[in-house]
């Protein structure tokens, strides 16, 4: 089994980041890639129990769920304070 994690939006990109400025979306996707690179250690990033929240560049907060059984970071919500 590979130790490579990936990430995805849930339910989809349009639902999670629709209407956000392109630089904020880029920051979200960059952060998601960094979380995936951390793998299971992403469970320790940010705050929360199973559903984690972290501040990212661009003034946004990102909610994610690390799913160890699928080696997947699921991005479920992004809020941008413009």
C-alpha positions as CSV (number, residue, x, y, z in Angstrom):
1,X,0.0,0.0,0.0
2,X,1.3,3.4,-1.0
3,X,1.8,6.2,1.6
4,X,0.8,8.8,-0.9
5,X,-2.2,10.9,0.2
6,X,-4.4,12.9,-2.1
7,X,-7.0,15.5,-1.5
8,X,-10.5,16.4,-2.9
9,X,-13.4,18.7,-2.4
10,X,-16.6,17.4,-0.9
11,X,-19.2,17.5,-2.4
12,X,-17.3,19.2,-5.2
13,X,-15.2,22.3,-6.1
14,X,-18.1,24.4,-7.1
15,X,-19.9,23.9,-3.8
16,X,-16.9,24.5,-1.6
17,X,-15.1,27.4,-3.2
18,X,-17.7,28.9,-5.6
19,X,-17.4,32.7,-5.7
20,X,-14.1,33.0,-4.0
21,X,-11.4,35.0,-5.6
22,X,-8.9,33.1,-7.7
23,X,-6.0,33.8,-5.3
24,X,-8.0,32.5,-2.3
25,X,-8.8,29.3,-4.3
26,X,-5.1,28.9,-5.1
27,X,-4.3,29.3,-1.4
28,X,-6.9,26.6,-0.5
29,X,-5.5,24.2,-3.1
30,X,-1.9,24.9,-2.0
31,X,-2.9,24.2,1.6
32,X,-4.7,21.0,0.6
33,X,-1.6,19.8,-1.2
34,X,0.5,20.5,1.9
35,X,-2.0,18.6,4.1
36,X,-1.9,15.7,1.7
37,X,1.9,15.7,1.8
38,X,1.7,15.4,5.6
39,X,-0.5,12.3,5.3
40,X,-1.7,11.0,8.6
41,X,0.1,13.8,10.4
42,X,-2.5,16.2,9.0
43,X,-4.7,14.9,11.9
44,X,-2.5,17.2,14.2
45,X,-2.9,20.4,12.1
46,X,-5.3,23.1,13.2
47,X,-8.0,22.6,15.8
48,X,-11.0,20.4,16.2
49,X,-11.4,16.7,16.8
50,X,-12.2,14.6,13.6
51,X,-13.1,17.7,11.5
52,X,-10.2,20.0,11.6
53,X,-10.1,23.8,10.9
54,X,-7.0,25.8,9.9
55,X,-6.3,29.4,8.9
56,X,-4.7,29.7,5.5
57,X,-3.1,32.5,3.5
58,X,-5.5,35.0,1.9
59,X,-7.6,35.4,5.1
60,X,-9.5,32.1,4.8
61,X,-10.4,29.3,7.1
62,X,-10.4,25.8,5.7
63,X,-12.3,22.9,7.2
64,X,-11.0,19.4,6.3
65,X,-11.3,15.8,7.2
66,X,-8.3,13.5,7.1
67,X,-9.6,10.1,6.1
68,X,-6.8,7.7,6.9
69,X,-8.5,4.6,5.5
70,X,-8.6,6.3,2.0
71,X,-5.3,8.3,2.5
72,X,-7.4,11.3,1.6
73,X,-7.8,14.9,2.8
74,X,-11.4,16.0,2.2
75,X,-11.9,19.8,2.0
76,X,-15.5,20.4,3.1
77,X,-15.8,24.2,3.7
78,X,-13.9,27.4,3.1
79,X,-14.8,30.8,4.6
80,X,-13.1,33.9,3.4
81,X,-13.2,37.1,5.5
82,X,-12.9,39.7,2.8
